[in-house]
Amino acid sequence: RPTSRRRPRPRPPDRPFVADVLTNPRSDRVRSVRSLAQRPVRQRTGRFVVEGPQGVREAVRCAADRVVDVYLTDQAMERYAADIAAPARAAGLWVHQVTDEVLAVMADSEQPQGVVAVVEALAPSLADVLAGSPGLLVLLTHVRDPGNAGTVIRAADAVGAAAVLVSEASVDVTSPKVVRSTAGSLFHLPIVTGLPVESTLDELRAHGIRTLAADGGGTTLLPDADLSTPHCWVMGNEAWGLPEQVRAHCDDIVRVPIVGKAESLNLAMAATVCLYASAGALTFGT
């Protein structure tokens, strides 16, 4: 994926906001936005769609230089005037009013909330992340479920993790379902994608970052794990977990203790529990 993108086209200085109303759901512009639901189109254009007020708000607030266009229905234009439309205009972004029918075609969700933005993708590298001497990371290996991936990104953001690392065989983090499930966290921390798992683990270790495999068969219980130094949680696939060669490549294998009758936690739940345990140890020494 290219690392640099064309900046949004400039607006005439005497027209701070072009109040065009898009009414034709079959227009080329509408179809081009809708086509970004397809991974090959996202890869070719380097752009993706953000749906919903929370995601678009955070895109405008934290990544305005990458926002190409913002689209709002008449009702959304009024409802989100102060926290989306006005900041977008102030940042020099193109804001378009659209009909409900047009917005429905642009959006991937069945019940869109009247707000969509087209954003240019960013491709940070592992070297970029490691240069910042990170204390807490999470690596998703072969994670295929969009909701799980998005929730882990959101949890990593909540605990102040330095970045989320994603393996080359995992879900595309710019897919509509992943983007929606991050609730804007996608714009708060680096997401490094396309990583080979074992060489990534080697690179982390070379930079003094311990790797902790989260696995139900681990011999170390989470409360007993050493979380006081820089480390990276390694999370496996939803169905088959972490392969033996990946577990063997990690410094420790940790399991979340289950006291009740639940058989297990799903990926997103387990990752959230582990990340919060790490945040407590790194921040408060507990």
SERO-4910 file (N, C-alpha, C, O; in steps of 0.05 Angstrom, whole numbers):
BEGIN
 pado doro    nc1    nc2    nc3   cac1   cac2   cac3    cc1    cc2    cc3    oc1    oc2    oc3
  Arg    A     17    -24      0      0      0      0     18     25      0     36     27     16
  Pro    A     13     44    -17     29     68    -18     29     82      9      9     81     23
  Thr    A     51     96     15     53    110     41     47    139     38     43    152     59
  Ser    A     45    150     15     38    179     12     14    182     -6     10    166    -24
  Arg    A     -2    202     -1    -27    206    -16    -29    235    -25    -17    253    -14
  Arg    A    -45    239    -46    -50    266    -55    -68    280    -35    -87    269    -25
  Arg    A    -60    305    -27    -76    320     -8   -103    327    -20   -105    330    -44
  Pro    A   -123    332     -3   -149    340    -13   -148    364    -30   -132    383    -25
  Arg    A   -164    365    -51   -163    387    -69   -170    413    -55   -188    414    -38
  Pro    A   -156    436    -62   -161    461    -48   -188    473    -56   -198    469    -78
  Arg    A   -200    488    -37   -225    502    -42   -218    530    -49   -199    541    -39
  Pro    A   -234    543    -66   -230    571    -72   -233    587    -46   -251    582    -30
  Pro    A   -214    606    -41   -214    620    -15   -239    636    -10   -246    641     13
  Asp    A   -254    645    -31   -278    660    -27   -303    643    -23   -325    653    -21
  Arg    A   -299    616    -23   -321    598    -19   -314    578      2   -308    555     -4
  Pro    A   -315    586     28   -306    568     50   -322    543     52   -313    523     63
  Phe    A   -346    543     41   -363    519     42   -381    518     18   -397    536     14
  Val    A   -377    497      2   -394    494    -22   -418    477    -15   -416    453    -11
  Ala    A   -441    490    -13   -465    476     -3   -480    462    -26   -503    467    -31
  Asp    A   -465    445    -40   -478    429    -61   -494    407    -48   -488    397    -27
  Val    A   -516    400    -61   -533    378    -51   -532    356    -72   -540    360    -95
  Leu    A   -523    333    -64   -521    310    -82   -547    294    -80   -554    284    -58
  Thr    A   -561    291   -102   -587    279   -102   -589    254   -119   -608    239   -116
  Asn    A   -569    249   -136   -570    226   -154   -554    202   -143   -530    203   -144
  Pro    A   -568    181   -134   -553    159   -123   -538    142   -143   -522    125   -136
  Arg    A   -543    148   -169   -528    134   -190   -506    150   -203   -495    142   -223
  Ser    A   -499    173   -191   -478    190   -202   -451    176   -198   -448    158   -182
  Asp    A   -432    185   -214   -405    174   -213   -392    178   -185   -379    160   -175
  Arg    A   -397    201   -173   -386    206   -147   -397    187   -126   -382    175   -110
  Val    A   -423    182   -126   -435    164   -107   -425    136   -111   -419    122    -92
  Arg    A   -423    128   -136   -414    101   -142   -385     97   -134   -377     75   -126
  Ser    A   -369    118   -137   -340    116   -129   -337    113    -99   -320     98    -90
  Val    A   -354    127    -84   -353    123    -55   -362     95    -47   -349     82    -31
  Arg    A   -384     86    -59   -394     59    -53   -374     38    -61   -372     18    -47
  Ser    A   -358     42    -82   -339     22    -91   -317     17    -71   -303     -4    -72
  Leu    A   -313     36    -52   -292     32    -32   -299     11    -12   -282      4      5
  Ala    A   -323      0    -13   -329    -24      3   -314    -48     -6   -312    -68      8
  Gln    A   -302    -47    -31   -288    -70    -42   -258    -66    -36   -246    -45    -41
  Arg    A   -246    -87    -26   -217    -86    -19   -199    -79    -42   -181    -62    -39
  Pro    A   -203    -90    -66   -185    -83    -89   -187    -53    -95   -166    -41   -102
  Val    A   -210    -41    -92   -213    -12    -98   -198      4    -76   -185     23    -82
  Arg    A   -201     -4    -51   -186      9    -30   -156      8    -34   -142     27    -30
  Gln    A   -147    -16    -42   -118    -19    -46   -109     -2    -70    -87      9    -69
  Arg    A   -125     -1    -91   -117     14   -114   -117     44   -109    -99     59   -118
  Thr    A   -137     54    -95   -140     83    -91   -126     93    -65   -120    117    -63
  Gly    A   -121     75    -47   -110     83    -21   -130     99     -4   -122    115     13
  Arg    A   -155     94     -8   -176    108      7   -196     88     19   -199     65     10
  Phe    A   -210     97     40   -231     80     52   -253     98     62   -249    122     64
  Val    A   -275     86     70   -299    101     79   -302     98    109   -298     77    120
  Val    A   -308    120    122   -314    121    150   -344    128    153   -353    148    141
  Glu    A   -359    111    167   -388    116    171   -394    123    200   -380    114    218
  Gly    A   -414    139    203   -424    145    230   -411    170    242   -388    177    236
  Pro    A   -425    183    260   -416    209    271   -390    206    288   -373    223    286
  Gln    A   -387    184    303   -364    182    320   -338    178    304   -318    191    309
  Gly    A   -340    160    284   -316    156    268   -309    180    251   -285    187    249
  Val    A   -329    193    239   -323    216    222   -313    239    239   -295    254    231
  Arg    A   -325    243    263   -315    264    281   -286    261    288   -271    280    287
  Glu    A   -278    236    294   -250    232    301   -231    234    276   -208    243    279
  Ala    A   -241    227    253   -225    230    229   -220    260    224   -197    268    218
  Val    A   -241    277    227   -238    306    223   -220    317    245   -203    335    239
  Arg    A   -223    308    269   -208    319    292   -179    311    292   -161    327    298
  Cys    A   -173    286    285   -146    275    288   -131    270    262   -107    266    262
  Ala    A   -145    270    240   -132    263    214   -144    280    192   -148    270    170
  Ala    A   -148    306    197   -160    323    177   -145    325    151   -157    328    130
  Asp    A   -118    322    153   -102    324    129   -106    300    110    -97    300     87
  Arg    A   -119    279    120   -125    255    104   -154    253     95   -161    235     80
  Val    A   -171    271    105   -199    269     98   -203    282     71   -196    306     67
  Val    A   -214    267     52   -218    277     25   -245    292     23   -246    314     12
  Asp    A   -267    279     32   -294    291     30   -310    282     54   -306    260     65
  Val    A   -328    299     63   -347    292     84   -375    296     72   -381    315     59
  Tyr    A   -393    276     77   -420    276     67   -440    274     90   -437    257    107
  Leu    A   -459    292     91   -480    291    112   -507    296     99   -510    311     81
  Thr    A   -527    282    110   -554    287    103   -563    314    115   -549    325    132
  Asp    A   -586    323    106   -596    349    117   -600    347    147   -592    366    162
  Gln    A   -611    326    157   -615    323    186   -589    321    201   -586    333    222
  Ala    A   -569    306    190   -543    304    202   -528    330    202   -513    337    220
  Met    A   -532    346    180   -519    372    178   -527    389    202   -511    404    213
  Glu    A   -552    388    209   -562    404    232   -553    392    259   -544    406    277
  Arg    A   -555    366    261   -549    353    286   -520    354    294   -512    357    317
  Tyr    A   -502    351    273   -474    351    278   -460    376    267   -436    375    260
  Ala    A   -474    398    267   -463    423    257   -438    431    273   -418    439    262
  Ala    A   -440    429    300   -419    440    317   -395    421    318   -372    431    320
  Asp    A   -399    394    318   -376    377    322   -366    363    297   -345    349    299
  Ile    A   -380    365    275   -369    354    250   -368    374    228   -347    380    217
  Ala    A   -391    386    220   -392    404    197   -374    428    201   -358    435    184
  Ala    A   -377    442    224   -361    466    228   -331    461    230   -316    475    217
  Pro    A   -323    441    246   -294    435    246   -283    426    219   -260    432    212
  Ala    A   -299    411    204   -290    403    177   -286    427    159   -266    429    145
  Arg    A   -305    446    160   -302    470    144   -278    486    153   -263    497    137
  Ala    A   -274    488    180   -252    504    190   -225    491    182   -205    505    179
  Ala    A   -225    465    178   -200    451    170   -196    452    140   -176    442    130
  Gly    A   -214    465    125   -212    468     97   -221    443     81   -212    439     59
  Leu    A   -238    427     93   -247    403     80   -272    408     63   -287    427     68
  Trp    A   -276    391     43   -300    392     27   -323    378     42   -321    355     48
  Val    A   -344    393     47   -367    382     61   -391    383     41   -397    404     29
  His    A   -404    361     38   -426    359     18   -452    350     32   -452    332     49
  Gln    A   -473    363     25   -499    355     35   -511    335     15   -509    339    -10
  Val    A   -522    313     25   -533    292      8   -561    284     17   -568    289     40
  Thr    A   -576    273     -1   -602    262      7   -599    236     22   -578    224     21
  Asp    A   -620    228     36   -619    203     51   -614    179     32   -600    160     39
  Glu    A   -625    181      8   -622    159    -11   -593    157    -20   -582    135    -23
  Val    A   -580    180    -25   -552    180    -33   -535    169    -11   -517    152    -16
  Leu    A   -540    178     13   -524    168     36   -526    138     40   -507    124     46
  Ala    A   -551    128     35   -555     99     38   -539     83     18   -530     61     24
  Val    A   -536     94     -6   -520     80    -26   -490     81    -19   -476     62    -23
  Met    A   -481    104     -9   -453    107     -2   -445     89     21   -422     78     22
  Ala    A   -463     85     40   -456     71     65   -458     41     61   -472     31     43
  Asp    A   -443     27     77   -443     -3     77   -462    -14     97   -473    -36     92
  Ser    A   -467      0    118   -485    -10    139   -514     -9    131   -522      8    113
  Glu    A   -531    -25    143   -559    -26    135   -574     -2    146   -594      6    134
  Gln    A   -565      9    168   -578     33    179   -557     55    184   -549     60    206
  Pro    A   -550     68    162   -530     90    165   -540    113    181   -564    118    182
  Gln    A   -522    127    194   -529    148    212   -526    176    200   -525    196    215
  Gly    A   -526    178    174   -527    204    161   -501    218    157   -500    240    147
  Val    A   -478    204    163   -452    217    161   -432    196    149   -430    174    158
  Val    A   -418    205    128   -398    188    115   -374    206    108   -378    230    101
  Ala    A   -350    196    110   -327    210    100   -309    191     84   -308    167     90
  Val    A   -295    202     65   -275    187     50   -248    196     61   -242    220     61
  Val    A   -231    177     69   -206    183     81   -183    168     67   -186    146     58
  Glu    A   -160    182     66   -137    169     54   -123    151     75   -120    159     98
  Ala    A   -115    127     66   -103    108     85    -75    117     92    -61    130     76
  Leu    A    -66    109    115    -39    114    125    -26     88    129    -38     68    139
  Ala    A      0     86    123     14     61    125     40     64    142     62     65    130
  Pro    A     37     66    168     61     67    185     76     41    184     64     20    179
  Ser    A    101     42    190    117     17    190    124      8    218    121     24    237
  Leu    A    133    -16    221    141    -26    247    165    -10    257    167     -5    281
  Ala    A    182     -2    239    205     14    247    197     41    259    208     50    278
  Asp    A    176     52    247    165     77    258    156     74    287    162     90    304
  Val    A    142     52    292    132     46    319    155     41    339    156     52    360
  Leu    A    174     24    331    196     17    348    214     41    354    227     41    375
  Ala    A    215     60    336    231     84    341    221    100    365    236    115    377
  Gly    A    196     96    372    185    110    395    188     96    421    176    104    441
  Ser    A    203     74    422    207     58    447    181     51    460    176     60    483
  Pro    A    164     36    447    137     31    458    138     13    483    156     -4    485
  Gly    A    119     18    501    118      1    525     97    -21    523    100    -42    536
  Leu    A     77    -17    506     55    -36    504     45    -38    475     38    -17    463
  Leu    A     45    -62    464     36    -67    437     18    -91    438     17   -106    457
  Val    A      3    -95    416    -13   -119    412     -9   -128    383    -11   -111    365
  Leu    A     -5   -153    378     -1   -164    352    -24   -184    346    -28   -203    360
  Leu    A    -40   -178    325    -61   -195    316    -51   -214    295    -42   -205    274
  Thr    A    -52   -240    299    -42   -259    280    -65   -275    268    -79   -289    281
  His    A    -68   -272    242    -89   -286    227   -117   -282    238   -133   -300    238
  Val    A   -122   -258    248   -149   -251    258   -166   -243    234   -160   -226    219
  Arg    A   -189   -257    231   -205   -254    208   -232   -239    213   -244   -229    194
  Asp    A   -240   -238    238   -266   -226    243   -264   -196    246   -249   -186    263
  Pro    A   -279   -181    230   -277   -151    231   -284   -140    258   -270   -121    267
  Gly    A   -304   -151    270   -313   -140    296   -291   -144    318   -286   -126    334
  Asn    A   -279   -167    318   -257   -173    337   -234   -154    332   -223   -142    351
  Ala    A   -225   -151    307   -203   -134    301   -208   -105    309   -191    -92    322
  Gly    A   -232    -95    303   -239    -68    310   -241    -64    340   -232    -43    350
  Thr    A   -251    -83    354   -254    -81    383   -226    -81    396   -222    -66    416
  Val    A   -208    -97    386   -181    -97    398   -167    -70    393   -154    -60    411
  Ile    A   -171    -59    369   -160    -32    364   -171    -12    384   -157      5    394
  Arg    A   -197    -13    388   -210      5    407   -200      1    435   -195     21    449
  Ala    A   -196    -24    444   -186    -29    471   -157    -20    473   -150     -9    494
  Ala    A   -141    -25    453   -113    -16    453   -111     15    456    -94     25    470
  Asp    A   -129     28    442   -130     57    444   -138     66    473   -127     84    484
  Ala    A   -158     52    484   -168     59    511   -146     57    532   -146     72    551
  Val    A   -129     37    530   -109     33    551    -83     48    545    -64     47    561
  Gly    A    -81     62    522    -58     77    516    -35     61    503    -12     68    506
  Ala    A    -42     39    490    -21     23    476     -8     40    454    -20     59    444
  Ala    A     17     34    448     32     50    429     23     45    400     24     62    383
  Ala    A     14     20    395      6     13    367     -8    -14    367     -6    -29    387
  Val    A    -22    -20    346    -32    -47    340    -18    -57    316    -17    -44    295
  Leu    A     -8    -81    318      6    -94    296    -12   -116    285    -25   -131    300
  Val    A    -13   -118    258    -32   -137    245    -17   -154    225     -2   -143    209
  Ser    A    -21   -180    227     -6   -198    209    -16   -197    180    -38   -187    175
  Glu    A      0   -207    162     -6   -206    134    -31   -222    126    -43   -216    105
  Ala    A    -39   -241    142    -62   -258    135    -87   -250    150   -107   -264    150
  Ser    A    -87   -227    162   -110   -218    178   -129   -201    161   -123   -194    138
  Val    A   -152   -194    173   -172   -178    160   -161   -150    153   -143   -140    167
  Asp    A   -171   -138    132   -163   -111    124   -175    -91    144   -199    -90    147
  Val    A   -158    -76    157   -168    -58    178   -182    -33    166   -194    -18    181
  Thr    A   -181    -30    140   -197     -8    128   -223    -17    117   -238     -2    104
  Ser    A   -231    -43    122   -257    -52    113   -279    -38    129   -274    -31    152
  Pro    A   -302    -34    117   -323    -19    131   -330    -29    159   -334    -13    177
  Lys    A   -332    -55    162   -339    -66    188   -318    -62    209   -324    -56    233
  Val    A   -293    -64    202   -271    -59    221   -271    -29    228   -270    -23    252
  Val    A   -273    -12    208   -273     17    214   -295     25    232   -291     40    251
  Arg    A   -319     14    227   -342     21    245   -337     11    273   -343     25    293
  Ser    A   -326    -13    276   -323    -24    303   -301    -11    319   -300    -14    343
  Thr    A   -283      4    306   -262     18    321   -274     44    334   -261     55    352
  Ala    A   -297     53    324   -310     77    335   -291    101    336   -291    116    355
  Gly    A   -274    104    316   -257    127    314   -229    122    325   -211    138    319
  Ser    A   -224    100    339   -198     94    350   -177     89    328   -153     92    333
  Leu    A   -186     83    304   -168     79    282   -151    103    277   -129    101    265
  Phe    A   -160    127    285   -146    152    280   -130    161    304   -119    183    304
  His    A   -128    144    325   -115    153    350    -88    140    354    -72    151    369
  Leu    A    -82    118    341    -57    104    345    -49     90    319    -66     84    303
  Pro    A    -22     85    315    -13     72    291    -24     43    289    -24     29    308
  Ile    A    -32     36    265    -40      9    259    -21     -1    237    -22      8    214
  Val    A     -3    -19    243     16    -30    224      6    -56    213      0    -74    228
  Thr    A      3    -58    187     -9    -82    175     10    -97    157     32    -87    151
  Gly    A      2   -121    149     17   -137    130     43   -149    141     62   -153    126
  Leu    A     44   -154    168     69   -163    180     71   -193    180     52   -207    186
  Pro    A     95   -204    173    100   -233    177    104   -238    207    119   -223    220
  Val    A     91   -258    217     90   -261    246    117   -267    259    125   -252    277
  Glu    A    131   -288    250    155   -296    265    177   -276    263    191   -271    282
  Ser    A    181   -263    239    202   -243    237    195   -218    253    212   -204    263
  Thr    A    169   -213    256    160   -190    273    167   -196    302    176   -178    316
  Leu    A    162   -220    311    169   -228    339    199   -225    343    208   -216    364
  Asp    A    215   -232    323    244   -229    326    252   -200    328    269   -192    344
  Glu    A    239   -183    312    245   -155    312    237   -142    339    252   -125    349
  Leu    A    215   -150    350    207   -140    376    227   -148    397    235   -131    414
  Arg    A    235   -173    397    255   -182    417    281   -167    414    294   -161    434
  Ala    A    289   -161    390    314   -147    385    313   -119    397    334   -107    403
  His    A    289   -108    400    286    -81    411    278    -82    441    268    -63    452
  Gly    A    282   -105    454    277   -107    482    248   -109    490    241   -103    513
  Ile    A    231   -118    472    203   -120    477    196   -150    480    198   -165    462
  Arg    A    186   -157    504    179   -185    509    153   -191    494    135   -174    492
  Thr    A    150   -216    485    126   -224    470    111   -245    487    122   -265    495
  Leu    A     86   -239    492     69   -256    509     46   -267    492     28   -253    483
  Ala    A     46   -293    488     25   -307    474      1   -310    492      4   -322    514
  Ala    A    -22   -300    484    -46   -304    499    -59   -329    490    -69   -331    467
  Asp    A    -60   -350    507    -69   -376    498    -82   -390    522    -71   -390    544
  Gly    A   -105   -404    517   -118   -418    538   -103   -441    550   -109   -450    572
  Gly    A    -82   -450    536    -65   -472    546    -40   -462    560    -23   -478    567
  Gly    A    -38   -436    565    -14   -425    577    -10   -434    605    -30   -439    620
  Thr    A     15   -437    614     21   -446    641     23   -422    660     20   -426    684
  Thr    A     27   -398    650     28   -374    667      1   -361    668    -11   -354    647
  Leu    A    -10   -357    692    -35   -343    695    -31   -313    692    -10   -303    700
  Leu    A    -50   -299    681    -48   -271    677    -39   -255    702    -22   -238    699
  Pro    A    -50   -261    725    -41   -246    749    -12   -250    756      0   -234    770
  Asp    A      0   -272    746     28   -279    753     47   -270    731     71   -273    734
  Ala    A     37   -260    708     54   -253    686     70   -228    692     60   -210    705
  Asp    A     94   -226    682    111   -203    686    103   -182    664    110   -185    641
  Leu    A     89   -162    673     79   -141    655     92   -114    661     82    -94    652
  Ser    A    114   -115    676    126    -90    685    146    -77    665    154    -54    669
  Thr    A    153    -92    645    172    -82    625    158    -82    597    137    -94    594
  Pro    A    170    -68    577    157    -67    551    150    -94    540    167   -112    541
  His    A    126    -97    530    117   -123    520     96   -120    499     84    -99    496
  Cys    A     92   -142    485     71   -143    464     54   -168    467     65   -190    469
  Trp    A     28   -164    469     10   -187    470      6   -198    442      2   -183    423
  Val    A      8   -224    439      4   -238    413    -22   -253    414    -25   -272    430
  Met    A    -41   -245    398    -68   -257    398    -71   -273    373    -63   -265    351
  Gly    A    -84   -296    376    -87   -315    353   -114   -313    339   -131   -297    345
  Asn    A   -117   -331    320   -141   -333    304   -165   -341    321   -162   -356    341
  Glu    A   -189   -332    314   -213   -337    329   -219   -367    331   -228   -376    352
  Ala    A   -213   -382    311   -221   -411    310   -199   -429    321   -205   -447    337
  Trp    A   -174   -425    313   -154   -444    321   -132   -432    339   -112   -446    345
  Gly    A   -135   -408    346   -115   -396    365    -88   -392    353    -86   -385    329
  Leu    A    -67   -395    369    -40   -391    360    -27   -418    353    -28   -437    368
  Pro    A    -14   -420    329      0   -444    322     23   -449    341     33   -431    353
  Glu    A     31   -474    343     52   -482    361     78   -467    355     92   -459    374
  Gln    A     84   -463    329    110   -449    323    109   -420    332    130   -409    338
  Val    A     86   -408    333     84   -380    342     86   -380    373    101   -363    384
  Arg    A     73   -398    386     75   -399    415    104   -404    424    114   -392    443
  Ala    A    118   -422    409    146   -428    416    164   -404    411    185   -402    423
  His    A    155   -386    394    171   -362    387    168   -340    407    183   -321    407
  Cys    A    148   -342    425    143   -321    444    158   -327    471    167   -349    476
  Asp    A    161   -306    486    176   -308    512    160   -322    534    172   -334    551
  Asp    A    134   -320    532    117   -333    553     89   -338    540     81   -325    522
  Ile    A     76   -358    552     48   -364    543     30   -360    567     34   -372    588
  Val    A     11   -341    564     -4   -332    587    -34   -339    582    -44   -335    560
  Arg    A    -47   -348    603    -76   -352    600    -91   -335    620    -82   -330    643
  Val    A   -115   -327    612   -133   -312    630   -148   -333    647   -161   -350    636
  Pro    A   -146   -331    673   -160   -350    690   -190   -347    688   -201   -325    688
  Ile    A   -204   -370    686   -233   -370    685   -243   -384    710   -239   -408    714
  Val    A   -257   -369    727   -266   -379    753   -293   -392    751   -299   -412    764
  Gly    A   -310   -380    734   -337   -390    731   -339   -413    712   -320   -427    707
  Lys    A   -363   -417    700   -368   -440    683   -364   -434    653   -368   -452    637
  Ala    A   -357   -410    646   -353   -403    618   -329   -420    607   -309   -423    620
  Glu    A   -333   -430    583   -312   -447    572   -287   -431    564   -264   -439    568
  Ser    A   -292   -407    554   -270   -390    545   -280   -362    540   -304   -356    541
  Leu    A   -262   -343    535   -268   -316    526   -262   -314    497   -244   -327    486
  Asn    A   -278   -297    483   -271   -293    455   -247   -275    452   -237   -264    472
  Leu    A   -237   -273    428   -212   -258    423   -213   -230    434   -195   -222    448
  Ala    A   -234   -215    427   -235   -187    435   -236   -184    465   -224   -166    476
  Met    A   -251   -202    478   -253   -201    508   -227   -207    521   -218   -193    539
  Ala    A   -214   -228    511   -188   -236    523   -167   -214    518   -152   -208    537
  Ala    A   -167   -202    495   -147   -181    489   -152   -157    507   -133   -145    517
  Thr    A   -177   -150    511   -184   -127    529   -175   -132    557   -163   -114    570
  Val    A   -180   -156    568   -171   -163    595   -141   -161    597   -130   -150    616
  Cys    A   -127   -173    578    -98   -172    578    -86   -144    577    -67   -137    591
  Leu    A    -98   -128    559    -88   -101    555    -92    -84    580    -75    -68    588
  Tyr    A   -115    -88    593   -120    -72    618   -101    -81    640    -93    -65    657
  Ala    A    -95   -107    642    -76   -117    661    -48   -104    656    -35    -96    675
  Ser    A    -41   -102    631    -15    -90    624    -15    -60    631      4    -50    642
  Ala    A    -37    -46    625    -38    -18    631    -35    -13    661    -22      6    669
  Gly    A    -48    -30    677    -45    -27    706    -17    -31    716     -7    -16    733
  Ala    A     -4    -52    704     24    -58    713     43    -36    704     61    -28    720
  Leu    A     40    -26    679     59     -7    669     55     21    681     74     36    685
  Thr    A     29     27    687     23     54    697     25     56    727     35     75    738
  Phe    A     14     35    741     12     37    770     30     16    784     32     17    809
  Gly    A     43     -1    769     60    -21    781     45    -42    796     55    -54    815
  Thr    A     20    -47    787      4    -67    801     -2    -91    783    -16   -110    791
***
